[in-house]
Structures are given as structure tokens and as C-alpha cells.
Amino acid sequence: MRYLLHFGLFALTLITVAQADAQGRHQPDRHASVVRLEPARGVYHPRHQLAPYDRDAREIISIAAHWKQATANRDRRGQWVADRRLDAWLDREIRESVRHPYNQRYVMHLRALNDELIALERHPHRGHGRHGYYARKVRILDELVELSKWQTERARHRGRHSIQMSFAYR
């Protein structure tokens, strides 16, 4: 009796799966035509794609300005806070950028600058004058700001010239 029940459920499942269709009707011929549909304007607005890049650029600009201001005022606590924010920003930015397929170059630059920062923090008293700690740190911060601006412009350009197509079977 149990085997008969299992066989009946199996047959019912097979029949249900074989006749499934998105519109709920069976199509005897399997020749489907593809129809091109235009995307809705409100859903694919480029401003939605650029928001994270703009936020990241504004944040690194704020961090760099905060660190430079704290350095000019000889505020050690302000420098420490800016360094912690910078570390968190770099970690988050690398983690988020690795997920996107076209960000390899950006991630390589970020990792290289992160490695420079780590080496600089390990040996802060190497070099003097224009090759000293503060000059090198300012150069790295400026490169991070420029890199983030470049990424934002790249995203803006990609959003403006992207092809957005959707297809439906009829």
C-alpha cells in the first residue's frame, strides 16, 4: 500500500512538472519567439547605481581632510581617529570591490596603497623632509582620493553608456 502511494505521488509530480508554464497553460510546440522589451525608466535610473561610489568618494575626501587638519593642529587623537576611519574604509572598499567583475585594476591599486600604508605605519621614522612620514602619508591619501574619484567617474560613464535589455518569451 505504501509503495502504491509513493508511486502515485511520483506520477502526480511528474505530470505537474511536465505541464508547468509561466502562464499556466500547456504549449505543445516548443518553438518560442524572443521579444525585446524596453526597460522601465524609473527602475534603471543611473543615480541609483552611482550612490555607493559617490558616498565612498565623499567619505575618503572627508577622512583625508580630517587627517590633514589634525596634523596641522598637532592633534594626535584626531590623527588616530582619522587613521581608524581610513583603515575601516580601506577594508570595506576592498571587500566590496572584489565582488564586482570589472574592478580588478581598482582593487590592485587599493591593495598596493594599503600595503604602502601598512609599511609606513610600521616604520614611521624612516626618511626626512619630502620623503618623511607626513609627506608620504599625504601622497597616499591624495592617491586614494584620486582613485576614488576615478572609480566614481568610471561608474558614471558605465551607467551612461550601458546597454540595458530585457527579454521575454512569447
C-alpha positions, 0 to 999 in steps of 0.5 A: 500500500505504501509503495502504491502511494509513493508511486502515485505521488511520483506520477502526480509530480511528474505530470505537474512538472511536465505541464508547468508554464509561466502562464499556466497553460500547456504549449505543445510546440516548443518553438518560442519567439524572443521579444525585446522589451524596453526597460522601465525608466524609473527602475534603471535610473543611473543615480541609483547605481552611482550612490555607493561610489559617490558616498565612498568618494565623499567619505575618503575626501572627508577622512583625508581632510580630517587627517590633514587638519589634525596634523596641522593642529598637532592633534594626535587623537584626531590623527588616530581617529582619522587613521581608524576611519581610513583603515575601516574604509580601506577594508570595506572598499576592498571587500566590496570591490572584489565582488564586482567583475570589472574592478580588478585594476581598482582593487590592485591599486587599493591593495598596493596603497594599503600595503604602502600604508601598512609599511609606513605605519610600521616604520614611521621614522624612516626618511626626512623632509619630502620623503618623511612620514607626513609627506608620504602619508599625504601622497597616499591619501591624495592617491586614494582620493584620486582613485576614488574619484576615478572609480566614481567617474568610471561608474558614471560613464558605465551607467551612461553608456550601458546597454540595458535589455530585457527579454521575454518569451512569447 
